[in-house]
């Protein structure tokens, strides 16, 4: 049976030789296609790595620009020049109680009826008795 495979001829060619030659052509085409796809992928990887490197450079440039723009001396100079602002004086600082007192002196602000006091007593939640299921109360 096996010897028939090695000796059978079709139009002067051994059938086994024709099958092996066909497999060789298919493998050669497959390898070339794989190399082509791998080359495209390699090109895409290089392009992506280049884009990542460029974005990293751009990030470093923007971080340097932000560091320059956020310099306290620069902001102070700009606020004095354009907004006529100056550092806060010690006499301008206040407490919450002073703010409350100042708000009471304004005629357009009404004082609350009673200041809200935090209670130190624990509050027990009201628990309502539930009727057993299936029964109406």
N, CA, C and O atoms as CSV, one atom per row, in Angstrom:
chain,resi,resn,atom,element,x,y,z
A,1,UNK,N,N,0.829,-1.186,0.000
A,1,UNK,CA,C,0.000,0.000,0.000
A,1,UNK,C,C,0.879,1.258,0.000
A,1,UNK,O,O,0.670,2.170,-0.800
A,2,UNK,N,N,1.843,1.293,0.888
A,2,UNK,CA,C,2.709,2.447,0.964
A,2,UNK,C,C,3.588,2.533,-0.275
A,2,UNK,O,O,3.890,3.637,-0.728
A,3,UNK,N,N,3.986,1.458,-0.810
A,3,UNK,CA,C,4.839,1.495,-2.004
A,3,UNK,C,C,4.097,2.095,-3.195
A,3,UNK,O,O,4.725,2.630,-4.108
A,4,UNK,N,N,2.771,2.013,-3.195
A,4,UNK,CA,C,1.978,2.597,-4.277
A,4,UNK,C,C,2.143,4.125,-4.273
A,4,UNK,O,O,2.180,4.745,-5.336
A,5,UNK,N,N,2.242,4.725,-3.094
A,5,UNK,CA,C,2.387,6.178,-2.987
A,5,UNK,C,C,3.705,6.619,-3.610
A,5,UNK,O,O,3.771,7.665,-4.256
A,6,UNK,N,N,4.764,5.815,-3.415
A,6,UNK,CA,C,6.077,6.197,-3.930
A,6,UNK,C,C,6.249,5.882,-5.416
A,6,UNK,O,O,7.100,6.481,-6.072
A,7,UNK,N,N,5.481,4.981,-5.942
A,7,UNK,CA,C,5.672,4.571,-7.347
A,7,UNK,C,C,4.585,5.057,-8.282
A,7,UNK,O,O,4.776,5.003,-9.497
A,8,UNK,N,N,3.480,5.518,-7.793
A,8,UNK,CA,C,2.371,5.939,-8.657
A,8,UNK,C,C,2.785,7.155,-9.462
A,8,UNK,O,O,3.386,8.078,-8.912
A,9,UNK,N,N,2.489,7.177,-10.709
A,9,UNK,CA,C,2.847,8.272,-11.606
A,9,UNK,C,C,1.593,8.866,-12.227
A,9,UNK,O,O,0.643,8.165,-12.574
A,10,UNK,N,N,1.630,10.215,-12.355
A,10,UNK,CA,C,0.553,10.918,-13.022
A,10,UNK,C,C,1.195,11.778,-14.095
A,10,UNK,O,O,1.963,12.691,-13.792
A,11,UNK,N,N,0.879,11.484,-15.357
A,11,UNK,CA,C,1.428,12.196,-16.510
A,11,UNK,C,C,2.962,12.263,-16.469
A,11,UNK,O,O,3.544,13.286,-16.830
A,12,UNK,N,N,3.591,11.222,-16.049
A,12,UNK,CA,C,5.039,11.126,-16.070
A,12,UNK,C,C,5.712,11.626,-14.812
A,12,UNK,O,O,6.937,11.553,-14.717
A,13,UNK,N,N,4.967,12.133,-13.840
A,13,UNK,CA,C,5.545,12.610,-12.583
A,13,UNK,C,C,5.042,11.736,-11.448
A,13,UNK,O,O,3.897,11.284,-11.454
A,14,UNK,N,N,5.909,11.508,-10.479
A,14,UNK,CA,C,5.440,10.784,-9.299
A,14,UNK,C,C,4.477,11.685,-8.530
A,14,UNK,O,O,4.717,12.885,-8.391
A,15,UNK,N,N,3.431,11.126,-8.052
A,15,UNK,CA,C,2.417,11.866,-7.310
A,15,UNK,C,C,3.023,12.481,-6.058
A,15,UNK,O,O,2.679,13.603,-5.685
A,16,UNK,N,N,3.927,11.747,-5.405
A,16,UNK,CA,C,4.559,12.254,-4.194
A,16,UNK,C,C,5.396,13.490,-4.503
A,16,UNK,O,O,5.392,14.442,-3.721
A,17,UNK,N,N,6.110,13.498,-5.616
A,17,UNK,CA,C,6.919,14.661,-5.992
A,17,UNK,C,C,6.043,15.886,-6.262
A,17,UNK,O,O,6.401,17.002,-5.886
A,18,UNK,N,N,4.914,15.681,-6.902
A,18,UNK,CA,C,3.996,16.786,-7.191
A,18,UNK,C,C,3.441,17.361,-5.879
A,18,UNK,O,O,3.346,18.579,-5.728
A,19,UNK,N,N,3.078,16.491,-4.936
A,19,UNK,CA,C,2.558,16.959,-3.648
A,19,UNK,C,C,3.631,17.718,-2.868
A,19,UNK,O,O,3.341,18.767,-2.294
A,20,UNK,N,N,4.850,17.214,-2.837
A,20,UNK,CA,C,5.915,17.885,-2.108
A,20,UNK,C,C,6.274,19.223,-2.754
A,20,UNK,O,O,6.537,20.190,-2.038
A,21,UNK,N,N,6.292,19.304,-4.074
A,21,UNK,CA,C,6.566,20.568,-4.762
A,21,UNK,C,C,5.468,21.579,-4.465
A,21,UNK,O,O,5.758,22.759,-4.266
A,22,UNK,N,N,4.218,21.142,-4.430
A,22,UNK,CA,C,3.097,22.031,-4.099
A,22,UNK,C,C,3.237,22.556,-2.670
A,22,UNK,O,O,3.011,23.739,-2.416
A,23,UNK,N,N,3.611,21.668,-1.732
A,23,UNK,CA,C,3.788,22.094,-0.342
A,23,UNK,C,C,4.934,23.096,-0.221
A,23,UNK,O,O,4.856,24.040,0.566
A,24,UNK,N,N,6.004,22.891,-1.007
A,24,UNK,CA,C,7.126,23.810,-0.988
A,24,UNK,C,C,6.708,25.203,-1.465
A,24,UNK,O,O,7.111,26.204,-0.873
A,25,UNK,N,N,5.909,25.275,-2.522
A,25,UNK,CA,C,5.430,26.562,-3.024
A,25,UNK,C,C,4.535,27.250,-1.989
A,25,UNK,O,O,4.646,28.455,-1.760
A,26,UNK,N,N,3.649,26.470,-1.371
A,26,UNK,CA,C,2.747,27.037,-0.363
A,26,UNK,C,C,3.558,27.558,0.822
A,26,UNK,O,O,3.272,28.648,1.318
A,27,UNK,N,N,4.545,26.823,1.280
A,27,UNK,CA,C,5.374,27.278,2.391
A,27,UNK,C,C,6.170,28.523,2.024
A,27,UNK,O,O,6.298,29.431,2.845
A,28,UNK,N,N,6.707,28.584,0.811
A,28,UNK,CA,C,7.470,29.759,0.388
A,28,UNK,C,C,6.584,31.000,0.369
A,28,UNK,O,O,6.999,32.065,0.828
A,29,UNK,N,N,5.375,30.871,-0.155
A,29,UNK,CA,C,4.444,32.001,-0.179
A,29,UNK,C,C,4.064,32.396,1.248
A,29,UNK,O,O,3.980,33.585,1.557
A,30,UNK,N,N,3.835,31.428,2.107
A,30,UNK,CA,C,3.481,31.709,3.498
A,30,UNK,C,C,4.594,32.434,4.239
A,30,UNK,O,O,4.332,33.370,4.994
A,31,UNK,N,N,5.837,32.006,4.028
A,31,UNK,CA,C,6.965,32.665,4.686
A,31,UNK,C,C,7.104,34.097,4.187
A,31,UNK,O,O,7.350,35.004,4.981
A,32,UNK,N,N,6.951,34.313,2.889
A,32,UNK,CA,C,7.046,35.677,2.347
A,32,UNK,C,C,5.939,36.570,2.893
A,32,UNK,O,O,6.193,37.729,3.222
A,33,UNK,N,N,4.720,36.057,2.995
A,33,UNK,CA,C,3.622,36.838,3.575
A,33,UNK,C,C,3.895,37.164,5.039
A,33,UNK,O,O,3.637,38.283,5.483
A,34,UNK,N,N,4.419,36.193,5.792
A,34,UNK,CA,C,4.723,36.434,7.202
A,34,UNK,C,C,5.799,37.499,7.346
A,34,UNK,O,O,5.705,38.364,8.217
A,35,UNK,N,N,6.821,37.441,6.497
A,35,UNK,CA,C,7.878,38.452,6.562
A,35,UNK,C,C,7.342,39.831,6.197
A,35,UNK,O,O,7.738,40.833,6.793
A,36,UNK,N,N,6.441,39.881,5.218
A,36,UNK,CA,C,5.857,41.165,4.824
A,36,UNK,C,C,5.050,41.763,5.968
A,36,UNK,O,O,5.193,42.945,6.281
A,37,UNK,N,N,4.199,40.948,6.597
A,37,UNK,CA,C,3.405,41.441,7.724
A,37,UNK,C,C,4.299,41.835,8.895
A,37,UNK,O,O,4.029,42.831,9.567
A,38,UNK,N,N,5.360,41.069,9.149
A,38,UNK,CA,C,6.281,41.405,10.237
A,38,UNK,C,C,6.996,42.725,9.940
A,38,UNK,O,O,7.214,43.527,10.848
A,39,UNK,N,N,7.358,42.954,8.689
A,39,UNK,CA,C,8.001,44.217,8.317
A,39,UNK,C,C,7.076,45.400,8.535
A,39,UNK,O,O,7.507,46.453,9.005
A,40,UNK,N,N,5.804,45.230,8.195
A,40,UNK,CA,C,4.835,46.306,8.421
A,40,UNK,C,C,4.668,46.568,9.912
A,40,UNK,O,O,4.591,47.721,10.337
A,41,UNK,N,N,4.611,45.508,10.701
A,41,UNK,CA,C,4.474,45.664,12.145
A,41,UNK,C,C,5.710,46.349,12.723
A,41,UNK,O,O,5.596,47.222,13.584
A,42,UNK,N,N,6.889,45.953,12.250
A,42,UNK,CA,C,8.131,46.565,12.732
A,42,UNK,C,C,8.143,48.055,12.404
A,42,UNK,O,O,8.546,48.873,13.230
A,43,UNK,N,N,7.702,48.404,11.201
A,43,UNK,CA,C,7.638,49.815,10.818
A,43,UNK,C,C,6.664,50.574,11.717
A,43,UNK,O,O,6.948,51.697,12.133
A,44,UNK,N,N,5.537,49.975,12.012
A,44,UNK,CA,C,4.545,50.611,12.884
A,44,UNK,C,C,5.094,50.771,14.304
A,44,UNK,O,O,4.843,51.785,14.955
A,45,UNK,N,N,5.835,49.784,14.781
A,45,UNK,CA,C,6.426,49.872,16.117
A,45,UNK,C,C,7.429,51.018,16.176
A,45,UNK,O,O,7.440,51.789,17.135
A,46,UNK,N,N,8.273,51.128,15.149
A,46,UNK,CA,C,9.261,52.213,15.115
A,46,UNK,C,C,8.554,53.562,15.076
A,46,UNK,O,O,8.974,54.500,15.753
A,47,UNK,N,N,7.496,53.668,14.299
A,47,UNK,CA,C,6.745,54.921,14.202
A,47,UNK,C,C,6.119,55.274,15.558
A,47,UNK,O,O,6.136,56.433,15.970
A,48,UNK,N,N,5.571,54.278,16.241
A,48,UNK,CA,C,4.957,54.514,17.552
A,48,UNK,C,C,6.007,54.920,18.581
A,48,UNK,O,O,5.777,55.831,19.377
A,49,UNK,N,N,7.166,54.246,18.568
A,49,UNK,CA,C,8.231,54.614,19.506
A,49,UNK,C,C,8.723,56.036,19.252
A,49,UNK,O,O,9.014,56.771,20.195
A,50,UNK,N,N,8.816,56.418,17.998
A,50,UNK,CA,C,9.233,57.778,17.660
A,50,UNK,C,C,8.202,58.785,18.165
A,50,UNK,O,O,8.562,59.836,18.694
A,51,UNK,N,N,6.915,58.457,18.001
A,51,UNK,CA,C,5.855,59.350,18.481
A,51,UNK,C,C,5.911,59.473,20.004
A,51,UNK,O,O,5.710,60.562,20.543
A,52,UNK,N,N,6.182,58.372,20.699
A,52,UNK,CA,C,6.284,58.400,22.159
A,52,UNK,C,C,7.459,59.274,22.582
A,52,UNK,O,O,7.343,60.065,23.518
A,53,UNK,N,N,8.587,59.133,21.895
A,53,UNK,CA,C,9.764,59.943,22.208
A,53,UNK,C,C,9.475,61.426,21.979
A,53,UNK,O,O,9.860,62.270,22.788
A,54,UNK,N,N,8.794,61.738,20.874
A,54,UNK,CA,C,8.447,63.139,20.588
A,54,UNK,C,C,7.489,63.701,21.636
A,54,UNK,O,O,7.630,64.849,22.059
A,55,UNK,N,N,6.520,62.894,22.051
A,55,UNK,CA,C,5.572,63.334,23.083
A,55,UNK,C,C,6.305,63.557,24.409
A,55,UNK,O,O,5.982,64.494,25.139
A,56,UNK,N,N,7.289,62.709,24.727
A,56,UNK,CA,C,8.078,62.892,25.947
A,56,UNK,C,C,8.831,64.211,25.918
A,56,UNK,O,O,8.901,64.918,26.924
A,57,UNK,N,N,9.398,64.540,24.752
A,57,UNK,CA,C,10.085,65.831,24.620
A,57,UNK,C,C,9.103,66.986,24.811
A,57,UNK,O,O,9.402,67.959,25.504
A,58,UNK,N,N,7.945,66.870,24.200
A,58,UNK,CA,C,6.928,67.916,24.318
A,58,UNK,C,C,6.476,68.068,25.767
A,58,UNK,O,O,6.250,69.186,26.230
A,59,UNK,N,N,6.344,66.956,26.487
A,59,UNK,CA,C,5.953,67.007,27.902
A,59,UNK,C,C,7.012,67.737,28.710
A,59,UNK,O,O,6.684,68.572,29.552
A,60,UNK,N,N,8.285,67.427,28.461
A,60,UNK,CA,C,9.357,68.103,29.195
A,60,UNK,C,C,9.362,69.603,28.904
A,60,UNK,O,O,9.589,70.407,29.808
A,61,UNK,N,N,9.115,69.984,27.650
A,61,UNK,CA,C,9.065,71.409,27.299
A,61,UNK,C,C,7.913,72.092,28.029
A,61,UNK,O,O,8.075,73.188,28.567
A,62,UNK,N,N,6.749,71.443,28.047
A,62,UNK,CA,C,5.590,72.040,28.719
A,62,UNK,C,C,5.792,72.122,30.228
A,62,UNK,O,O,5.368,73.092,30.857
A,63,UNK,N,N,6.436,71.112,30.815
A,63,UNK,CA,C,6.711,71.170,32.245
A,63,UNK,C,C,7.663,72.319,32.571
A,63,UNK,O,O,7.492,72.998,33.583
A,64,UNK,N,N,8.656,72.536,31.723
A,64,UNK,CA,C,9.578,73.654,31.933
A,64,UNK,C,C,8.838,74.980,31.802
A,64,UNK,O,O,9.091,75.915,32.562
A,65,UNK,N,N,7.924,75.060,30.840
A,65,UNK,CA,C,7.160,76.294,30.662
A,65,UNK,C,C,6.253,76.565,31.865
A,65,UNK,O,O,6.130,77.704,32.314
A,66,UNK,N,N,5.619,75.505,32.382
A,66,UNK,CA,C,4.765,75.665,33.565
A,66,UNK,C,C,5.607,76.105,34.755
A,66,UNK,O,O,5.194,76.979,35.517
A,67,UNK,N,N,6.791,75.504,34.922
A,67,UNK,CA,C,7.661,75.905,36.028
A,67,UNK,C,C,8.034,77.379,35.909
A,67,UNK,O,O,8.092,78.089,36.913
A,68,UNK,N,N,8.287,77.838,34.691
A,68,UNK,CA,C,8.608,79.255,34.494
A,68,UNK,C,C,7.407,80.144,34.807
A,68,UNK,O,O,7.542,81.168,35.477
A,69,UNK,N,N,6.233,79.746,34.320
A,69,UNK,CA,C,5.045,80.580,34.509
A,69,UNK,C,C,4.579,80.617,35.954
A,69,UNK,O,O,3.924,81.579,36.356
A,70,UNK,N,N,4.898,79.596,36.752
A,70,UNK,CA,C,4.436,79.547,38.141
A,70,UNK,C,C,5.452,80.085,39.136
A,70,UNK,O,O,5.284,79.888,40.339
A,71,UNK,N,N,6.483,80.748,38.683
A,71,UNK,CA,C,7.468,81.301,39.606
A,71,UNK,C,C,6.813,82.387,40.466
A,71,UNK,O,O,6.196,83.310,39.934
A,72,UNK,N,N,6.945,82.280,41.775
A,72,UNK,CA,C,6.290,83.254,42.656
A,72,UNK,C,C,6.717,84.697,42.387
A,72,UNK,O,O,5.892,85.608,42.453
A,73,UNK,N,N,7.991,84.909,42.086
A,73,UNK,CA,C,8.451,86.279,41.822
A,73,UNK,C,C,7.759,86.852,40.585
A,73,UNK,O,O,7.357,88.015,40.572
A,74,UNK,N,N,7.628,86.036,39.562
A,74,UNK,CA,C,6.977,86.474,38.323
A,74,UNK,C,C,5.504,86.783,38.588
A,74,UNK,O,O,4.995,87.811,38.141
A,75,UNK,N,N,4.819,85.895,39.314
A,75,UNK,CA,C,3.398,86.123,39.609
A,75,UNK,C,C,3.207,87.368,40.463
A,75,UNK,O,O,2.252,88.119,40.263
A,76,UNK,N,N,4.109,87.588,41.412
A,76,UNK,CA,C,4.000,88.785,42.246
A,76,UNK,C,C,4.198,90.046,41.401
A,76,UNK,O,O,3.467,91.024,41.557
A,77,UNK,N,N,5.181,90.016,40.514
A,77,UNK,CA,C,5.437,91.174,39.648
A,77,UNK,C,C,4.233,91.456,38.743
A,77,UNK,O,O,3.846,92.612,38.572
A,78,UNK,N,N,3.644,90.412,38.166
A,78,UNK,CA,C,2.481,90.604,37.295
A,78,UNK,C,C,1.268,91.089,38.073
A,78,UNK,O,O,0.522,91.943,37.592
A,79,UNK,N,N,1.063,90.546,39.284
A,79,UNK,CA,C,-0.109,90.964,40.057
A,79,UNK,C,C,0.016,92.417,40.497
A,79,UNK,O,O,-0.984,93.132,40.567
A,80,UNK,N,N,1.227,92.856,40.792
A,80,UNK,CA,C,1.410,94.274,41.141
A,80,UNK,C,C,1.210,95.164,39.920
A,80,UNK,O,O,0.594,96.225,40.022
A,81,UNK,N,N,1.729,94.738,38.754
A,81,UNK,CA,C,1.681,95.574,37.557
A,81,UNK,C,C,0.276,95.672,36.974
A,81,UNK,O,O,-0.158,96.762,36.603
A,82,UNK,N,N,-0.437,94.561,36.888
A,82,UNK,CA,C,-1.718,94.568,36.181
A,82,UNK,C,C,-2.939,94.612,37.082
A,82,UNK,O,O,-3.989,95.102,36.668
A,83,UNK,N,N,-2.826,94.112,38.304
A,83,UNK,CA,C,-3.993,94.042,39.182
A,83,UNK,C,C,-3.868,94.928,40.410
A,83,UNK,O,O,-4.794,94.998,41.219
A,84,UNK,N,N,-2.752,95.595,40.558
A,84,UNK,CA,C,-2.493,96.465,41.707
A,84,UNK,C,C,-2.660,95.691,43.005
A,84,UNK,O,O,-3.195,96.211,43.985
A,85,UNK,N,N,-2.204,94.455,43.006
A,85,UNK,CA,C,-2.294,93.619,44.202
A,85,UNK,C,C,-0.957,93.659,44.933
A,85,UNK,O,O,0.092,93.884,44.331
A,86,UNK,N,N,-1.017,93.441,46.218
A,86,UNK,CA,C,0.189,93.402,47.045
A,86,UNK,C,C,0.035,92.250,48.037
A,86,UNK,O,O,-1.069,91.737,48.220
A,87,UNK,N,N,1.120,91.841,48.673
A,87,UNK,CA,C,1.007,90.774,49.675
A,87,UNK,C,C,0.077,91.198,50.810
A,87,UNK,O,O,-0.079,92.387,51.087
A,88,UNK,N,N,-0.533,90.219,51.459
A,88,UNK,CA,C,-1.476,90.482,52.535
A,88,UNK,C,C,-0.716,91.020,53.742
A,88,UNK,O,O,0.313,90.476,54.143
A,89,UNK,N,N,-1.246,92.096,54.308
A,89,UNK,CA,C,-0.687,92.697,55.510
A,89,UNK,C,C,-1.153,91.909,56.716
A,89,UNK,O,O,-2.204,91.271,56.656
A,90,UNK,N,N,-0.413,91.929,57.803
A,90,UNK,CA,C,-0.831,91.234,59.020
A,90,UNK,C,C,-2.118,91.834,59.568
A,90,UNK,O,O,-2.900,91.130,60.205
A,91,UNK,N,N,-2.351,93.123,59.331
A,91,UNK,CA,C,-3.574,93.775,59.799
A,91,UNK,C,C,-4.794,93.337,58.993
A,91,UNK,O,O,-5.928,93.555,59.422
A,92,UNK,N,N,-4.575,92.723,57.830
A,92,UNK,CA,C,-5.700,92.305,56.994
A,92,UNK,C,C,-6.170,90.895,57.311
A,92,UNK,O,O,-7.225,90.481,56.831
A,93,UNK,N,N,-5.422,90.154,58.100
A,93,UNK,CA,C,-5.828,88.798,58.456
A,93,UNK,C,C,-6.875,88.855,59.550
A,93,UNK,O,O,-6.884,89.777,60.364
A,94,UNK,N,N,-7.762,87.864,59.567
A,94,UNK,CA,C,-8.845,87.858,60.534
A,94,UNK,C,C,-9.191,86.424,60.916
A,94,UNK,O,O,-8.629,85.471,60.377
A,95,UNK,N,N,-10.112,86.287,61.842
A,95,UNK,CA,C,-10.582,84.974,62.279
A,95,UNK,C,C,-12.034,84.821,61.849
A,95,UNK,O,O,-12.656,85.763,61.357
A,96,UNK,N,N,-12.550,83.638,62.041
A,96,UNK,CA,C,-13.945,83.377,61.668
A,96,UNK,C,C,-14.893,84.193,62.531
A,96,UNK,O,O,-15.903,84.696,62.040
A,97,UNK,N,N,-14.578,84.328,63.807
A,97,UNK,CA,C,-15.447,85.095,64.699
A,97,UNK,C,C,-15.489,86.560,64.275
A,97,UNK,O,O,-16.548,87.187,64.307
A,98,UNK,N,N,-14.335,87.108,63.876
A,98,UNK,CA,C,-14.313,88.499,63.426
A,98,UNK,C,C,-15.119,88.669,62.137
A,98,UNK,O,O,-15.778,89.691,61.946
A,99,UNK,N,N,-15.068,87.683,61.265
A,99,UNK,CA,C,-15.873,87.755,60.039
A,99,UNK,C,C,-17.359,87.745,60.369
A,99,UNK,O,O,-18.144,88.477,59.766
A,100,UNK,N,N,-17.740,86.907,61.337
A,100,UNK,CA,C,-19.148,86.845,61.737
A,100,UNK,C,C,-19.583,88.194,62.318
A,100,UNK,O,O,-20.663,88.695,62.009
A,101,UNK,N,N,-18.737,88.762,63.150
A,101,UNK,CA,C,-19.066,90.055,63.756
A,101,UNK,C,C,-19.143,91.145,62.688
A,101,UNK,O,O,-20.006,92.020,62.757
A,102,UNK,N,N,-18.263,91.096,61.721
A,102,UNK,CA,C,-18.283,92.097,60.655
A,102,UNK,C,C,-19.533,91.936,59.798
A,102,UNK,O,O,-20.079,92.923,59.306
A,103,UNK,N,N,-19.984,90.718,59.619
A,103,UNK,CA,C,-21.191,90.521,58.803
A,103,UNK,C,C,-22.433,91.036,59.520
A,103,UNK,O,O,-23.396,91.447,58.873
A,104,UNK,N,N,-22.420,91.019,60.837
A,104,UNK,CA,C,-23.557,91.540,61.598
A,104,UNK,C,C,-23.616,93.057,61.511
A,104,UNK,O,O,-24.697,93.635,61.627
A,105,UNK,N,N,-22.489,93.707,61.312
A,105,UNK,CA,C,-22.470,95.168,61.221
A,105,UNK,C,C,-23.001,95.665,59.891
A,105,UNK,O,O,-23.351,96.838,59.766
A,106,UNK,N,N,-23.066,94.794,58.898
A,106,UNK,CA,C,-23.579,95.228,57.595
A,106,UNK,C,C,-25.095,95.310,57.659
A,106,UNK,O,O,-25.732,94.405,58.199
A,107,UNK,N,N,-25.688,96.366,57.126
A,107,UNK,CA,C,-27.152,96.516,57.224
A,107,UNK,C,C,-27.899,95.533,56.310
A,107,UNK,O,O,-29.054,95.212,56.590
A,108,UNK,N,N,-27.296,95.061,55.258
A,108,UNK,CA,C,-28.019,94.190,54.331
A,108,UNK,C,C,-27.975,92.725,54.744
A,108,UNK,O,O,-28.600,91.894,54.086
A,109,UNK,N,N,-27.259,92.380,55.812
A,109,UNK,CA,C,-27.163,91.000,56.279
A,109,UNK,C,C,-27.882,90.897,57.604
A,109,UNK,O,O,-27.606,91.661,58.529
A,110,UNK,N,N,-28.809,89.949,57.699
A,110,UNK,CA,C,-29.554,89.757,58.940
A,110,UNK,C,C,-28.891,88.659,59.759
A,110,UNK,O,O,-28.391,87.676,59.212
A,111,UNK,N,N,-28.893,88.837,61.058
A,111,UNK,CA,C,-28.306,87.845,61.954
A,111,UNK,C,C,-29.231,86.642,62.031
A,111,UNK,O,O,-30.450,86.797,61.963
A,112,UNK,N,N,-28.676,85.457,62.171
A,112,UNK,CA,C,-29.540,84.286,62.357
A,112,UNK,C,C,-30.244,84.363,63.705
A,112,UNK,O,O,-29.771,85.034,64.623
A,113,UNK,N,N,-31.369,83.677,63.819
A,113,UNK,CA,C,-32.172,83.735,65.035
A,113,UNK,C,C,-31.371,83.212,66.215
A,113,UNK,O,O,-31.283,83.878,67.247
A,114,UNK,N,N,-30.797,82.050,66.079
A,114,UNK,CA,C,-29.983,81.488,67.157
A,114,UNK,C,C,-28.796,80.790,66.504
A,114,UNK,O,O,-28.966,80.086,65.509
A,115,UNK,N,N,-27.619,80.974,67.040
A,115,UNK,CA,C,-26.479,80.282,66.450
A,115,UNK,C,C,-26.632,78.779,66.605
A,115,UNK,O,O,-27.161,78.303,67.610
A,116,UNK,N,N,-26.186,78.062,65.651
A,116,UNK,CA,C,-26.313,76.604,65.665
A,116,UNK,C,C,-25.239,76.047,66.584
A,116,UNK,O,O,-24.051,76.315,66.402
A,117,UNK,N,N,-25.665,75.270,67.571
A,117,UNK,CA,C,-24.739,74.655,68.516
A,117,UNK,C,C,-24.698,73.153,68.240
A,117,UNK,O,O,-25.730,72.521,68.015
A,118,UNK,N,N,-23.503,72.604,68.261
A,118,UNK,CA,C,-23.364,71.160,68.075
A,118,UNK,C,C,-23.724,70.477,69.379
A,118,UNK,O,O,-23.233,70.850,70.444
A,119,UNK,N,N,-24.581,69.480,69.287
A,119,UNK,CA,C,-25.013,68.757,70.469
A,119,UNK,C,C,-24.028,67.635,70.755
A,119,UNK,O,O,-23.542,66.965,69.843
A,120,UNK,N,N,-23.738,67.440,72.052
A,120,UNK,CA,C,-22.824,66.361,72.435
A,120,UNK,C,C,-23.578,65.115,72.861
A,120,UNK,O,O,-22.969,64.071,73.095
A,121,UNK,N,N,-24.917,65.215,72.965
A,121,UNK,CA,C,-25.717,64.067,73.372
A,121,UNK,C,C,-25.947,63.162,72.170
A,121,UNK,O,O,-26.218,63.641,71.069
A,122,UNK,N,N,-25.840,61.847,72.383
A,122,UNK,CA,C,-26.114,60.930,71.267
A,122,UNK,C,C,-27.599,60.941,70.937
A,122,UNK,O,O,-28.448,61.036,71.823
A,123,UNK,N,N,-27.886,60.845,69.685
A,123,UNK,CA,C,-29.270,60.855,69.225
A,123,UNK,C,C,-29.649,59.433,68.872
A,123,UNK,O,O,-29.000,58.799,68.040
A,124,UNK,N,N,-30.706,58.925,69.507
A,124,UNK,CA,C,-31.175,57.571,69.227
A,124,UNK,C,C,-32.194,57.652,68.105
A,124,UNK,O,O,-33.122,58.458,68.178
A,125,UNK,N,N,-32.045,56.838,67.074
A,125,UNK,CA,C,-33.020,56.886,65.986
A,125,UNK,C,C,-34.359,56.322,66.443
A,125,UNK,O,O,-34.422,55.390,67.244
A,126,UNK,N,N,-35.408,56.902,65.920
A,126,UNK,CA,C,-36.749,56.429,66.245
A,126,UNK,C,C,-37.009,55.152,65.471
A,126,UNK,O,O,-36.852,55.123,64.250
A,127,UNK,N,N,-37.406,54.095,66.168
A,127,UNK,CA,C,-37.658,52.803,65.526
A,127,UNK,C,C,-39.151,52.574,65.557
A,127,UNK,O,O,-39.773,52.561,66.620
A,128,UNK,N,N,-39.715,52.393,64.383
A,128,UNK,CA,C,-41.138,52.155,64.281
A,128,UNK,C,C,-41.376,50.654,64.276
A,128,UNK,O,O,-40.625,49.898,63.659
A,129,UNK,N,N,-42.402,50.241,64.952
A,129,UNK,CA,C,-42.730,48.815,64.980
A,129,UNK,C,C,-43.342,48.439,63.648
A,129,UNK,O,O,-44.242,49.114,63.148
A,130,UNK,N,N,-42.849,47.363,63.086
A,130,UNK,CA,C,-43.377,46.914,61.800
A,130,UNK,C,C,-44.413,45.813,62.045
A,130,UNK,O,O,-44.293,44.996,62.957
A,131,UNK,N,N,-45.411,45.833,61.207
A,131,UNK,CA,C,-46.428,44.786,61.309
A,131,UNK,C,C,-45.868,43.530,60.673
A,131,UNK,O,O,-45.117,43.611,59.701
A,132,UNK,N,N,-46.225,42.362,61.211
A,132,UNK,CA,C,-45.762,41.102,60.582
A,132,UNK,C,C,-46.221,41.048,59.143
A,132,UNK,O,O,-47.294,41.539,58.793
A,133,UNK,N,N,-45.390,40.443,58.318
A,133,UNK,CA,C,-45.724,40.403,56.885
A,133,UNK,C,C,-47.002,39.604,56.668
A,133,UNK,O,O,-47.260,38.599,57.330
A,134,UNK,N,N,-47.762,40.075,55.746
A,134,UNK,CA,C,-49.023,39.410,55.406
A,134,UNK,C,C,-50.208,39.930,56.180
A,134,UNK,O,O,-51.351,39.650,55.820
A,135,UNK,N,N,-49.959,40.691,57.247
A,135,UNK,CA,C,-51.054,41.259,58.026
A,135,UNK,C,C,-51.144,42.757,57.751
A,135,UNK,O,O,-50.131,43.421,57.536
A,136,UNK,N,N,-52.337,43.264,57.760
A,136,UNK,CA,C,-52.531,44.682,57.592
A,136,UNK,C,C,-52.648,45.317,58.963
A,136,UNK,O,O,-53.299,44.734,59.829
A,137,UNK,N,N,-52.075,46.443,59.208
A,137,UNK,CA,C,-52.161,47.099,60.538
A,137,UNK,C,C,-53.523,47.673,60.806
A,137,UNK,O,O,-53.752,48.251,61.869
